[in-house]
Amino acid sequence: MKSVVITQAVEVGGKRYYAGAAIVTDAEATALAAASALTGGAETYLFPSTETDQLLENIPQPAIEPLGATTVLTAVPGSFADVAAVRTWLLLIHPILEARLDAVEGVADTIVEQLVAAGIFEAE
């Protein structure tokens, strides 16, 4: 990635760029420079794209499975006839909520495991 200052609105490679500071890929910086659309030169931003590519390649595959369709939660009734009705509703909704939380926690755990395996996060 490169930090550049674009001098004017210009179209390069079918993509429109506007005047001002921008972060672009190395290839975009080269194309903008060739079109004489930069003030000064491009400066490296963060780390070279080859290192970025290597970092991204180290993120383990397969991808995380989507949660898919979930049970639609029923609305909380505006009122309950008695305490027994409240308990009945809570007994109905509790397993649904617990299953949904377990699924979200599973996805979050998988993401963290993949980031640790890629060396982006450090395991405790």
C-alpha positions as CSV (number, residue, x, y, z in Angstrom):
1,M,0.0,0.0,0.0
2,K,1.2,3.5,-0.8
3,S,0.3,6.9,0.6
4,V,-0.1,9.4,-2.3
5,V,-1.4,12.9,-3.0
6,I,-3.4,13.0,-6.2
7,T,-3.2,16.3,-8.0
8,Q,-6.4,16.2,-10.1
9,A,-9.4,14.0,-10.8
10,V,-8.2,11.4,-13.2
11,E,-9.4,8.0,-14.5
12,V,-6.8,5.3,-14.6
13,G,-7.5,1.7,-15.6
14,G,-11.2,2.3,-15.6
15,K,-11.2,3.6,-12.0
16,R,-11.9,7.2,-11.1
17,Y,-9.5,9.0,-8.6
18,Y,-10.2,12.4,-7.1
19,A,-7.7,15.0,-6.0
20,G,-6.4,14.7,-2.4
21,A,-4.6,12.3,-0.1
22,A,-5.3,8.6,-0.7
23,I,-4.0,5.2,0.2
24,V,-3.7,3.0,-2.9
25,T,-2.1,-0.3,-3.9
26,D,1.4,-0.3,-5.3
27,A,0.1,-0.9,-8.8
28,E,-2.4,2.0,-8.5
29,A,0.4,4.3,-7.3
30,T,2.6,3.3,-10.3
31,A,-0.4,3.9,-12.7
32,L,-1.1,7.3,-11.1
33,A,2.5,8.3,-11.4
34,A,2.6,7.3,-15.0
35,A,-0.5,9.4,-15.6
36,S,1.4,12.4,-14.0
37,A,-1.4,12.6,-11.4
38,L,0.7,12.7,-8.2
39,T,2.2,15.5,-6.2
40,G,5.6,14.1,-5.3
41,G,6.2,10.4,-5.0
42,A,4.3,7.6,-3.4
43,E,5.4,6.6,0.1
44,T,5.1,3.2,1.6
45,Y,2.1,3.0,3.9
46,L,2.3,0.4,6.7
47,F,4.2,-2.4,5.0
48,P,4.7,-3.4,1.4
49,S,1.9,-5.3,-0.3
50,T,4.1,-8.4,-0.7
51,E,4.2,-8.6,3.1
52,T,0.4,-7.9,3.2
53,D,-0.2,-10.7,0.7
54,Q,2.0,-13.1,2.8
55,L,0.1,-12.2,5.9
56,L,-3.3,-12.8,4.2
57,E,-2.1,-16.1,2.8
58,N,-1.2,-17.3,6.3
59,I,-4.8,-16.9,7.5
60,P,-6.0,-20.5,7.6
61,Q,-8.7,-21.8,5.3
62,P,-11.5,-23.1,5.2
63,A,-13.7,-20.1,5.8
64,I,-16.0,-19.8,8.7
65,E,-19.4,-21.4,8.1
66,P,-22.3,-18.9,8.2
67,L,-24.8,-19.3,11.0
68,G,-27.6,-19.7,8.5
69,A,-31.3,-19.3,9.2
70,T,-32.1,-18.8,12.9
71,T,-35.4,-19.2,14.7
72,V,-37.4,-16.0,14.8
73,L,-37.7,-14.8,18.3
74,T,-41.2,-14.2,19.5
75,A,-42.0,-10.7,20.9
76,V,-42.2,-10.4,24.6
77,P,-45.9,-10.2,25.5
78,G,-47.1,-6.8,26.7
79,S,-48.5,-8.4,29.8
80,F,-48.7,-11.8,31.4
81,A,-51.8,-13.3,33.1
82,D,-49.7,-14.4,36.1
83,V,-46.3,-15.5,37.3
84,A,-46.9,-19.0,35.8
85,A,-47.4,-17.4,32.3
86,V,-44.0,-15.6,32.7
87,R,-42.3,-18.8,33.7
88,T,-43.8,-20.6,30.7
89,W,-42.7,-18.0,28.3
90,L,-39.2,-17.9,29.8
91,L,-38.9,-21.7,29.5
92,L,-39.9,-21.5,25.9
93,I,-37.5,-18.7,24.9
94,H,-34.5,-19.7,27.0
95,P,-33.3,-22.7,24.8
96,I,-33.7,-20.6,21.7
97,L,-31.6,-17.8,23.1
98,E,-29.0,-20.3,24.4
99,A,-28.7,-22.0,21.0
100,R,-28.2,-18.7,19.2
101,L,-25.6,-17.5,21.7
102,D,-23.7,-20.9,21.4
103,A,-23.7,-20.5,17.6
104,V,-22.3,-16.9,17.8
105,E,-19.7,-18.0,20.4
106,G,-18.6,-20.8,18.1
107,V,-18.1,-18.5,15.2
108,A,-16.1,-16.0,17.4
109,D,-14.0,-18.8,18.8
110,T,-13.2,-20.0,15.2
111,I,-12.2,-16.5,14.2
112,V,-9.9,-16.2,17.1
113,E,-8.4,-19.6,16.5
114,Q,-7.7,-18.8,12.9
115,L,-6.1,-15.4,13.8
116,V,-3.9,-17.2,16.4
117,A,-2.9,-19.8,13.9
118,A,-1.9,-17.0,11.4
119,G,0.2,-15.3,14.0
120,I,-1.9,-12.2,14.1
121,F,-3.1,-12.8,17.7
122,E,-1.2,-14.4,20.5
123,A,-2.7,-17.2,22.5
124,E,-3.0,-16.8,26.2
